[in-house]
């Protein structure tokens, strides 16, 4: 150990050396037994891996020894085992449900790199540990050389907390395995009271399922530890774990329900359905899941109809999914209907909200269903309701990146830009390579005026999904706003080639052409966008400005008036109208439109300042005109082509201002 004094032998200091003993099985001698019975947990409790403690003999791998090695190294440094306890049961319960105390609390001088080796050695999941002792040795050598270890810290995963729920329930079962028993002892005579205790735990779980699904899962896991042959409880535990977002643990529970049990068919259905609801774009079911659904799809009962609907849904065959569900009642059909309406591009978000609300009346607060309903509410225009649903999901599951980034988009829609950026940043902490979260944060940064930050986030997202037309278009728009018109054109052109029917990409390409001085090409692109989406105010306003540059102010005014007819509350439409009216000499109307635009949006309607400045310039009030042009300069995007005209007007005004 670092800092220990060297021992003396024959008057000379000797290099300290550590000796590791008992690399086999230790046993409690109080039992008098010299053998280990089949099914007993093997090993010294303080150094058992979780899989050993659970008695999973088939799961033991070299990573199991890595746990023991990590525990030994931990105790050498801290002078205490990673999971101390007064009894074997207490030790096992701790190692199954808790993380070891950080080594720096006992040894502040231990470097972070060595702490990382310890934590990776003592990861709860075997797959998150080092593969074998040789890998531990290699990383320890790196630490001694001052290099960072290669091991990645075990992440929170999709819900480490939910996994711990299951481990907590197993603790009671493991405790029975490690308590000393005599050779000839029969099973404990408390089996009958244990049954009533299990029933009490299950009843308690039922009472908790709606208000605290994590606590309900703990109680039910404890009940199953006492009474494993309860398929109905196992089916319910799987649902609770699914509600908490731990699909892998849920599938494991449903896989443990015997096929011949009355609950067997429903368990197989849930197991095949679970991967469908991942809040991502739907795709074809895996071979195993498709086979399971196909097997269940024969017949006319509810499970068969749900299986047929799920098979169609997994391949985005929305009409077929709706037909298979028909008027089927229950929370499962409601969930599938809500999913279809939320994911189908032609779906009805209001219907999705209604169906998902019905699914939540099942009594289990599914975190991901709240998040899915929040997405539907946002699509229906209910941004406040969307935020509330995502917050409800996060109360159940704080480490839920999908809910975080979805809440961020709802907050951005309400103008809460800083809160939106914070949500997206937190989502990226859990999932750094989440292209959607990066794209969403970029949108918020663009709204905040941080165009460089937005381009950086869009570029990071495109490094993950290089052929995503929406992200290419978004980066092109930010680059156009920066005045990087050539780069903007390249992005928008790539988006148009990938998705010719995307009106927004044609609009961005037109904006880039306008920035390059190609007003005729810009008008062509804007017109193409309007052929795809005729009722698009943003594109009408953009085309109006390009037509203005061509000297066609009459057509430009028609475009602006059409945009206002579609959306009278759009401040930029009033400010563009003010500019055009000022240029044709309709001063009173121009000032009225400018005042209205600035009252609606003081920072976004900056063309109104240019219009006011032009009116003042024409009236000879040059100093006041310069003040308005200065306000325009402070608010307009760096790449806005109108800056060229304003620069000319400023020079004219400055020439007439007394020195």
VENTAKA-V730223 format. One record per residue. N is the residue number from 0. RES is the residue in three letters. SS is DSSP state (alpha for helix, beta for strand, coil for the rest). Layout:
n->N res->RES ss->SS
n->N res->RES ss->SS
This chain:
n->0 res->UNK ss->coil
n->1 res->UNK ss->coil
n->2 res->UNK ss->coil
n->3 res->UNK ss->coil
n->4 res->UNK ss->coil
n->5 res->UNK ss->coil
n->6 res->UNK ss->coil
n->7 res->UNK ss->beta
n->8 res->UNK ss->beta
n->9 res->UNK ss->coil
n->10 res->UNK ss->coil
n->11 res->UNK ss->beta
n->12 res->UNK ss->beta
n->13 res->UNK ss->coil
n->14 res->UNK ss->coil
n->15 res->UNK ss->coil
n->16 res->UNK ss->coil
n->17 res->UNK ss->coil
n->18 res->UNK ss->coil
n->19 res->UNK ss->coil
n->20 res->UNK ss->coil
n->21 res->UNK ss->coil
n->22 res->UNK ss->coil
n->23 res->UNK ss->coil
n->24 res->UNK ss->coil
n->25 res->UNK ss->coil
n->26 res->UNK ss->coil
n->27 res->UNK ss->coil
n->28 res->UNK ss->alpha
n->29 res->UNK ss->alpha
n->30 res->UNK ss->alpha
n->31 res->UNK ss->coil
n->32 res->UNK ss->coil
n->33 res->UNK ss->coil
n->34 res->UNK ss->coil
n->35 res->UNK ss->coil
n->36 res->UNK ss->coil
n->37 res->UNK ss->coil
n->38 res->UNK ss->coil
n->39 res->UNK ss->coil
n->40 res->UNK ss->coil
n->41 res->UNK ss->coil
n->42 res->UNK ss->coil
n->43 res->UNK ss->coil
n->44 res->UNK ss->alpha
n->45 res->UNK ss->alpha
n->46 res->UNK ss->alpha
n->47 res->UNK ss->coil
n->48 res->UNK ss->coil
n->49 res->UNK ss->alpha
n->50 res->UNK ss->alpha
n->51 res->UNK ss->alpha
n->52 res->UNK ss->alpha
n->53 res->UNK ss->coil
n->54 res->UNK ss->coil
n->55 res->UNK ss->coil
n->56 res->UNK ss->alpha
n->57 res->UNK ss->alpha
n->58 res->UNK ss->alpha
n->59 res->UNK ss->coil
n->60 res->UNK ss->coil
n->61 res->UNK ss->alpha
n->62 res->UNK ss->alpha
n->63 res->UNK ss->alpha
n->64 res->UNK ss->alpha
n->65 res->UNK ss->alpha
n->66 res->UNK ss->alpha
n->67 res->UNK ss->alpha
n->68 res->UNK ss->alpha
n->69 res->UNK ss->alpha
n->70 res->UNK ss->alpha
n->71 res->UNK ss->alpha
n->72 res->UNK ss->alpha
n->73 res->UNK ss->alpha
n->74 res->UNK ss->alpha
n->75 res->UNK ss->alpha
n->76 res->UNK ss->alpha
n->77 res->UNK ss->alpha
n->78 res->UNK ss->coil
n->79 res->UNK ss->coil
n->80 res->UNK ss->coil
n->81 res->UNK ss->coil
n->82 res->UNK ss->coil
n->83 res->UNK ss->coil
n->84 res->UNK ss->coil
n->85 res->UNK ss->coil
n->86 res->UNK ss->coil
n->87 res->UNK ss->alpha
n->88 res->UNK ss->alpha
n->89 res->UNK ss->alpha
n->90 res->UNK ss->alpha
n->91 res->UNK ss->alpha
n->92 res->UNK ss->alpha
n->93 res->UNK ss->alpha
n->94 res->UNK ss->alpha
n->95 res->UNK ss->alpha
n->96 res->UNK ss->alpha
n->97 res->UNK ss->coil
n->98 res->UNK ss->coil
n->99 res->UNK ss->coil
n->100 res->UNK ss->coil
n->101 res->UNK ss->coil
n->102 res->UNK ss->alpha
n->103 res->UNK ss->alpha
n->104 res->UNK ss->alpha
n->105 res->UNK ss->coil
n->106 res->UNK ss->coil
n->107 res->UNK ss->coil
n->108 res->UNK ss->coil
n->109 res->UNK ss->coil
n->110 res->UNK ss->coil
n->111 res->UNK ss->alpha
n->112 res->UNK ss->alpha
n->113 res->UNK ss->alpha
n->114 res->UNK ss->alpha
n->115 res->UNK ss->alpha
n->116 res->UNK ss->alpha
n->117 res->UNK ss->alpha
n->118 res->UNK ss->alpha
n->119 res->UNK ss->alpha
n->120 res->UNK ss->alpha
n->121 res->UNK ss->coil
n->122 res->UNK ss->coil
n->123 res->UNK ss->coil
n->124 res->UNK ss->coil
n->125 res->UNK ss->alpha
n->126 res->UNK ss->alpha
n->127 res->UNK ss->alpha
n->128 res->UNK ss->coil
n->129 res->UNK ss->coil
n->130 res->UNK ss->coil
n->131 res->UNK ss->coil
n->132 res->UNK ss->alpha
n->133 res->UNK ss->alpha
n->134 res->UNK ss->alpha
n->135 res->UNK ss->alpha
n->136 res->UNK ss->alpha
n->137 res->UNK ss->alpha
n->138 res->UNK ss->alpha
n->139 res->UNK ss->alpha
n->140 res->UNK ss->alpha
n->141 res->UNK ss->alpha
n->142 res->UNK ss->alpha
n->143 res->UNK ss->alpha
n->144 res->UNK ss->coil
n->145 res->UNK ss->coil
n->146 res->UNK ss->coil
n->147 res->UNK ss->coil
n->148 res->UNK ss->coil
n->149 res->UNK ss->coil
n->150 res->UNK ss->coil
n->151 res->UNK ss->coil
n->152 res->UNK ss->coil
n->153 res->UNK ss->coil
n->154 res->UNK ss->coil
n->155 res->UNK ss->coil
n->156 res->UNK ss->coil
n->157 res->UNK ss->coil
n->158 res->UNK ss->coil
n->159 res->UNK ss->alpha
n->160 res->UNK ss->alpha
n->161 res->UNK ss->alpha
n->162 res->UNK ss->alpha
n->163 res->UNK ss->alpha
n->164 res->UNK ss->alpha
n->165 res->UNK ss->alpha
n->166 res->UNK ss->alpha
n->167 res->UNK ss->alpha
n->168 res->UNK ss->alpha
n->169 res->UNK ss->alpha
n->170 res->UNK ss->alpha
n->171 res->UNK ss->alpha
n->172 res->UNK ss->alpha
n->173 res->UNK ss->alpha
n->174 res->UNK ss->alpha
n->175 res->UNK ss->alpha
n->176 res->UNK ss->alpha
n->177 res->UNK ss->alpha
n->178 res->UNK ss->coil
n->179 res->UNK ss->coil
n->180 res->UNK ss->coil
n->181 res->UNK ss->coil
n->182 res->UNK ss->coil
n->183 res->UNK ss->coil
n->184 res->UNK ss->coil
n->185 res->UNK ss->coil
n->186 res->UNK ss->coil
n->187 res->UNK ss->coil
n->188 res->UNK ss->coil
n->189 res->UNK ss->coil
n->190 res->UNK ss->alpha
n->191 res->UNK ss->alpha
n->192 res->UNK ss->alpha
n->193 res->UNK ss->alpha
n->194 res->UNK ss->alpha
n->195 res->UNK ss->alpha
n->196 res->UNK ss->alpha
n->197 res->UNK ss->alpha
n->198 res->UNK ss->alpha
n->199 res->UNK ss->alpha
n->200 res->UNK ss->alpha
n->201 res->UNK ss->alpha
n->202 res->UNK ss->alpha
n->203 res->UNK ss->alpha
n->204 res->UNK ss->alpha
n->205 res->UNK ss->alpha
n->206 res->UNK ss->alpha
n->207 res->UNK ss->alpha
n->208 res->UNK ss->coil
n->209 res->UNK ss->coil
n->210 res->UNK ss->coil
n->211 res->UNK ss->coil
n->212 res->UNK ss->alpha
n->213 res->UNK ss->alpha
n->214 res->UNK ss->alpha
n->215 res->UNK ss->alpha
n->216 res->UNK ss->alpha
n->217 res->UNK ss->alpha
n->218 res->UNK ss->alpha
n->219 res->UNK ss->alpha
n->220 res->UNK ss->alpha
n->221 res->UNK ss->alpha
n->222 res->UNK ss->alpha
n->223 res->UNK ss->alpha
n->224 res->UNK ss->alpha
n->225 res->UNK ss->alpha
n->226 res->UNK ss->coil
n->227 res->UNK ss->coil
n->228 res->UNK ss->coil
n->229 res->UNK ss->coil
n->230 res->UNK ss->alpha
n->231 res->UNK ss->alpha
n->232 res->UNK ss->alpha
n->233 res->UNK ss->alpha
n->234 res->UNK ss->alpha
n->235 res->UNK ss->alpha
n->236 res->UNK ss->alpha
n->237 res->UNK ss->alpha
n->238 res->UNK ss->alpha
n->239 res->UNK ss->alpha
n->240 res->UNK ss->alpha
n->241 res->UNK ss->alpha
n->242 res->UNK ss->alpha
n->243 res->UNK ss->coil
n->244 res->UNK ss->coil
n->245 res->UNK ss->coil
n->246 res->UNK ss->alpha
n->247 res->UNK ss->alpha
n->248 res->UNK ss->alpha
n->249 res->UNK ss->alpha
n->250 res->UNK ss->alpha
n->251 res->UNK ss->alpha
n->252 res->UNK ss->alpha
n->253 res->UNK ss->alpha
n->254 res->UNK ss->alpha
n->255 res->UNK ss->coil
n->256 res->UNK ss->coil
n->257 res->UNK ss->coil
n->258 res->UNK ss->coil
n->259 res->UNK ss->coil
n->260 res->UNK ss->coil
n->261 res->UNK ss->coil
n->262 res->UNK ss->coil
n->263 res->UNK ss->alpha
n->264 res->UNK ss->alpha
n->265 res->UNK ss->alpha
n->266 res->UNK ss->alpha
n->267 res->UNK ss->alpha
n->268 res->UNK ss->alpha
n->269 res->UNK ss->alpha
n->270 res->UNK ss->alpha
n->271 res->UNK ss->alpha
n->272 res->UNK ss->alpha
n->273 res->UNK ss->alpha
n->274 res->UNK ss->alpha
n->275 res->UNK ss->alpha
n->276 res->UNK ss->coil
n->277 res->UNK ss->coil
n->278 res->UNK ss->coil
n->279 res->UNK ss->coil
n->280 res->UNK ss->coil
n->281 res->UNK ss->coil
n->282 res->UNK ss->coil
n->283 res->UNK ss->coil
n->284 res->UNK ss->coil
n->285 res->UNK ss->coil
n->286 res->UNK ss->alpha
n->287 res->UNK ss->alpha
n->288 res->UNK ss->alpha
n->289 res->UNK ss->alpha
n->290 res->UNK ss->alpha
n->291 res->UNK ss->alpha
n->292 res->UNK ss->alpha
n->293 res->UNK ss->alpha
n->294 res->UNK ss->alpha
n->295 res->UNK ss->alpha
n->296 res->UNK ss->coil
n->297 res->UNK ss->coil
n->298 res->UNK ss->coil
n->299 res->UNK ss->coil
n->300 res->UNK ss->coil
n->301 res->UNK ss->alpha
n->302 res->UNK ss->alpha
n->303 res->UNK ss->alpha
n->304 res->UNK ss->alpha
n->305 res->UNK ss->alpha
n->306 res->UNK ss->alpha
n->307 res->UNK ss->alpha
n->308 res->UNK ss->alpha
n->309 res->UNK ss->alpha
n->310 res->UNK ss->alpha
n->311 res->UNK ss->alpha
n->312 res->UNK ss->alpha
n->313 res->UNK ss->alpha
n->314 res->UNK ss->coil
n->315 res->UNK ss->coil
n->316 res->UNK ss->coil
n->317 res->UNK ss->alpha
n->318 res->UNK ss->alpha
n->319 res->UNK ss->alpha
n->320 res->UNK ss->alpha
n->321 res->UNK ss->alpha
n->322 res->UNK ss->alpha
n->323 res->UNK ss->alpha
n->324 res->UNK ss->alpha
n->325 res->UNK ss->coil
n->326 res->UNK ss->coil
n->327 res->UNK ss->coil
n->328 res->UNK ss->coil
n->329 res->UNK ss->coil
n->330 res->UNK ss->alpha
n->331 res->UNK ss->alpha
n->332 res->UNK ss->alpha
n->333 res->UNK ss->alpha
n->334 res->UNK ss->alpha
n->335 res->UNK ss->alpha
n->336 res->UNK ss->alpha
n->337 res->UNK ss->alpha
n->338 res->UNK ss->alpha
n->339 res->UNK ss->alpha
n->340 res->UNK ss->alpha
n->341 res->UNK ss->alpha
n->342 res->UNK ss->alpha
n->343 res->UNK ss->coil
n->344 res->UNK ss->coil
n->345 res->UNK ss->coil
n->346 res->UNK ss->coil
n->347 res->UNK ss->coil
n->348 res->UNK ss->alpha
n->349 res->UNK ss->alpha
n->350 res->UNK ss->alpha
n->351 res->UNK ss->alpha
n->352 res->UNK ss->alpha
n->353 res->UNK ss->alpha
n->354 res->UNK ss->alpha
n->355 res->UNK ss->alpha
n->356 res->UNK ss->alpha
n->357 res->UNK ss->alpha
n->358 res->UNK ss->alpha
n->359 res->UNK ss->alpha
n->360 res->UNK ss->coil
n->361 res->UNK ss->coil
n->362 res->UNK ss->coil
n->363 res->UNK ss->coil
n->364 res->UNK ss->coil
n->365 res->UNK ss->coil
n->366 res->UNK ss->alpha
n->367 res->UNK ss->alpha
n->368 res->UNK ss->alpha
n->369 res->UNK ss->alpha
n->370 res->UNK ss->alpha
n->371 res->UNK ss->alpha
n->372 res->UNK ss->alpha
n->373 res->UNK ss->alpha
n->374 res->UNK ss->alpha
n->375 res->UNK ss->alpha
n->376 res->UNK ss->alpha
n->377 res->UNK ss->alpha
n->378 res->UNK ss->alpha
n->379 res->UNK ss->coil
n->380 res->UNK ss->coil
n->381 res->UNK ss->coil
n->382 res->UNK ss->alpha
n->383 res->UNK ss->alpha
n->384 res->UNK ss->alpha
n->385 res->UNK ss->alpha
n->386 res->UNK ss->alpha
n->387 res->UNK ss->alpha
n->388 res->UNK ss->alpha
n->389 res->UNK ss->alpha
n->390 res->UNK ss->alpha
n->391 res->UNK ss->alpha
n->392 res->UNK ss->alpha
n->393 res->UNK ss->alpha
n->394 res->UNK ss->alpha
n->395 res->UNK ss->alpha
n->396 res->UNK ss->coil
n->397 res->UNK ss->coil
n->398 res->UNK ss->coil
n->399 res->UNK ss->coil
n->400 res->UNK ss->alpha
n->401 res->UNK ss->alpha
n->402 res->UNK ss->alpha
n->403 res->UNK ss->alpha
n->404 res->UNK ss->alpha
n->405 res->UNK ss->alpha
n->406 res->UNK ss->alpha
n->407 res->UNK ss->alpha
n->408 res->UNK ss->alpha
n->409 res->UNK ss->alpha
n->410 res->UNK ss->alpha
n->411 res->UNK ss->alpha
n->412 res->UNK ss->alpha
n->413 res->UNK ss->coil
n->414 res->UNK ss->coil
n->415 res->UNK ss->coil
n->416 res->UNK ss->alpha
n->417 res->UNK ss->alpha
n->418 res->UNK ss->alpha
n->419 res->UNK ss->alpha
n->420 res->UNK ss->alpha
n->421 res->UNK ss->alpha
n->422 res->UNK ss->alpha
n->423 res->UNK ss->alpha
n->424 res->UNK ss->alpha
n->425 res->UNK ss->alpha
n->426 res->UNK ss->alpha
n->427 res->UNK ss->alpha
n->428 res->UNK ss->alpha
n->429 res->UNK ss->alpha
n->430 res->UNK ss->coil
n->431 res->UNK ss->coil
n->432 res->UNK ss->coil
n->433 res->UNK ss->coil
n->434 res->UNK ss->alpha
n->435 res->UNK ss->alpha
n->436 res->UNK ss->alpha
n->437 res->UNK ss->alpha
n->438 res->UNK ss->alpha
n->439 res->UNK ss->alpha
n->440 res->UNK ss->alpha
n->441 res->UNK ss->alpha
n->442 res->UNK ss->alpha
n->443 res->UNK ss->alpha
n->444 res->UNK ss->alpha
n->445 res->UNK ss->alpha
n->446 res->UNK ss->alpha
n->447 res->UNK ss->coil
n->448 res->UNK ss->coil
n->449 res->UNK ss->coil
n->450 res->UNK ss->alpha
n->451 res->UNK ss->alpha
n->452 res->UNK ss->alpha
n->453 res->UNK ss->alpha
n->454 res->UNK ss->alpha
n->455 res->UNK ss->alpha
n->456 res->UNK ss->alpha
n->457 res->UNK ss->alpha
n->458 res->UNK ss->alpha
n->459 res->UNK ss->alpha
n->460 res->UNK ss->alpha
n->461 res->UNK ss->alpha
n->462 res->UNK ss->alpha
n->463 res->UNK ss->alpha
n->464 res->UNK ss->coil
n->465 res->UNK ss->coil
n->466 res->UNK ss->coil
n->467 res->UNK ss->coil
n->468 res->UNK ss->alpha
n->469 res->UNK ss->alpha
n->470 res->UNK ss->alpha
n->471 res->UNK ss->alpha
n->472 res->UNK ss->alpha
n->473 res->UNK ss->alpha
n->474 res->UNK ss->alpha
n->475 res->UNK ss->alpha
n->476 res->UNK ss->alpha
n->477 res->UNK ss->alpha
n->478 res->UNK ss->alpha
n->479 res->UNK ss->alpha
n->480 res->UNK ss->alpha
n->481 res->UNK ss->alpha
n->482 res->UNK ss->coil
n->483 res->UNK ss->coil
n->484 res->UNK ss->alpha
n->485 res->UNK ss->alpha
n->486 res->UNK ss->alpha
n->487 res->UNK ss->alpha
n->488 res->UNK ss->alpha
n->489 res->UNK ss->alpha
n->490 res->UNK ss->alpha
n->491 res->UNK ss->alpha
n->492 res->UNK ss->alpha
n->493 res->UNK ss->alpha
n->494 res->UNK ss->alpha
n->495 res->UNK ss->alpha
n->496 res->UNK ss->alpha
n->497 res->UNK ss->alpha
n->498 res->UNK ss->coil
n->499 res->UNK ss->coil
n->500 res->UNK ss->coil
n->501 res->UNK ss->coil
n->502 res->UNK ss->alpha
n->503 res->UNK ss->alpha
n->504 res->UNK ss->alpha
n->505 res->UNK ss->alpha
n->506 res->UNK ss->alpha
n->507 res->UNK ss->alpha
n->508 res->UNK ss->alpha
n->509 res->UNK ss->alpha
n->510 res->UNK ss->alpha
n->511 res->UNK ss->alpha
n->512 res->UNK ss->alpha
n->513 res->UNK ss->alpha
n->514 res->UNK ss->alpha
n->515 res->UNK ss->coil
n->516 res->UNK ss->coil
n->517 res->UNK ss->coil
n->518 res->UNK ss->alpha
n->519 res->UNK ss->alpha
n->520 res->UNK ss->alpha
n->521 res->UNK ss->alpha
n->522 res->UNK ss->alpha
n->523 res->UNK ss->alpha
n->524 res->UNK ss->alpha
n->525 res->UNK ss->alpha
n->526 res->UNK ss->alpha
n->527 res->UNK ss->alpha
n->528 res->UNK ss->alpha
n->529 res->UNK ss->alpha
n->530 res->UNK ss->alpha
n->531 res->UNK ss->alpha
n->532 res->UNK ss->coil
n->533 res->UNK ss->coil
n->534 res->UNK ss->coil
n->535 res->UNK ss->coil
n->536 res->UNK ss->alpha
n->537 res->UNK ss->alpha
n->538 res->UNK ss->alpha
n->539 res->UNK ss->alpha
n->540 res->UNK ss->alpha
n->541 res->UNK ss->alpha
n->542 res->UNK ss->alpha
n->543 res->UNK ss->alpha
n->544 res->UNK ss->alpha
n->545 res->UNK ss->alpha
n->546 res->UNK ss->alpha
n->547 res->UNK ss->alpha
n->548 res->UNK ss->alpha
n->549 res->UNK ss->coil
n->550 res->UNK ss->coil
n->551 res->UNK ss->coil
n->552 res->UNK ss->alpha
n->553 res->UNK ss->alpha
n->554 res->UNK ss->alpha
n->555 res->UNK ss->alpha
n->556 res->UNK ss->alpha
n->557 res->UNK ss->alpha
n->558 res->UNK ss->alpha
n->559 res->UNK ss->alpha
n->560 res->UNK ss->alpha
n->561 res->UNK ss->alpha
n->562 res->UNK ss->alpha
n->563 res->UNK ss->alpha
n->564 res->UNK ss->alpha
n->565 res->UNK ss->alpha
n->566 res->UNK ss->coil
n->567 res->UNK ss->coil
n->568 res->UNK ss->coil
n->569 res->UNK ss->coil
n->570 res->UNK ss->alpha
n->571 res->UNK ss->alpha
n->572 res->UNK ss->alpha
n->573 res->UNK ss->alpha
n->574 res->UNK ss->alpha
n->575 res->UNK ss->alpha
n->576 res->UNK ss->alpha
n->577 res->UNK ss->alpha
n->578 res->UNK ss->alpha
n->579 res->UNK ss->alpha
n->580 res->UNK ss->alpha
n->581 res->UNK ss->alpha
n->582 res->UNK ss->alpha
n->583 res->UNK ss->coil
n->584 res->UNK ss->coil
n->585 res->UNK ss->coil
n->586 res->UNK ss->alpha
n->587 res->UNK ss->alpha
n->588 res->UNK ss->alpha
n->589 res->UNK ss->alpha
n->590 res->UNK ss->alpha
n->591 res->UNK ss->alpha
n->592 res->UNK ss->alpha
n->593 res->UNK ss->alpha
n->594 res->UNK ss->alpha
n->595 res->UNK ss->alpha
n->596 res->UNK ss->alpha
n->597 res->UNK ss->alpha
n->598 res->UNK ss->alpha
n->599 res->UNK ss->alpha
n->600 res->UNK ss->coil
n->601 res->UNK ss->coil
n->602 res->UNK ss->coil
n->603 res->UNK ss->coil
n->604 res->UNK ss->coil
n->605 res->UNK ss->coil
n->606 res->UNK ss->alpha
n->607 res->UNK ss->alpha
n->608 res->UNK ss->alpha
n->609 res->UNK ss->alpha
n->610 res->UNK ss->alpha
n->611 res->UNK ss->alpha
n->612 res->UNK ss->alpha
n->613 res->UNK ss->alpha
n->614 res->UNK ss->alpha
n->615 res->UNK ss->alpha
n->616 res->UNK ss->alpha
n->617 res->UNK ss->alpha
n->618 res->UNK ss->coil
n->619 res->UNK ss->coil
n->620 res->UNK ss->coil
n->621 res->UNK ss->alpha
n->622 res->UNK ss->alpha
n->623 res->UNK ss->alpha
n->624 res->UNK ss->alpha
n->625 res->UNK ss->alpha
n->626 res->UNK ss->alpha
n->627 res->UNK ss->alpha
n->628 res->UNK ss->alpha
n->629 res->UNK ss->alpha
n->630 res->UNK ss->alpha
n->631 res->UNK ss->alpha
n->632 res->UNK ss->alpha
n->633 res->UNK ss->alpha
n->634 res->UNK ss->alpha
n->635 res->UNK ss->coil
n->636 res->UNK ss->coil
n->637 res->UNK ss->coil
n->638 res->UNK ss->coil
n->639 res->UNK ss->coil
n->640 res->UNK ss->coil
n->641 res->UNK ss->alpha
n->642 res->UNK ss->alpha
n->643 res->UNK ss->alpha
n->644 res->UNK ss->alpha
n->645 res->UNK ss->alpha
n->646 res->UNK ss->alpha
n->647 res->UNK ss->alpha
n->648 res->UNK ss->alpha
n->649 res->UNK ss->alpha
n->650 res->UNK ss->alpha
n->651 res->UNK ss->alpha
n->652 res->UNK ss->alpha
n->653 res->UNK ss->alpha
n->654 res->UNK ss->alpha
n->655 res->UNK ss->coil
n->656 res->UNK ss->coil
n->657 res->UNK ss->coil
n->658 res->UNK ss->coil
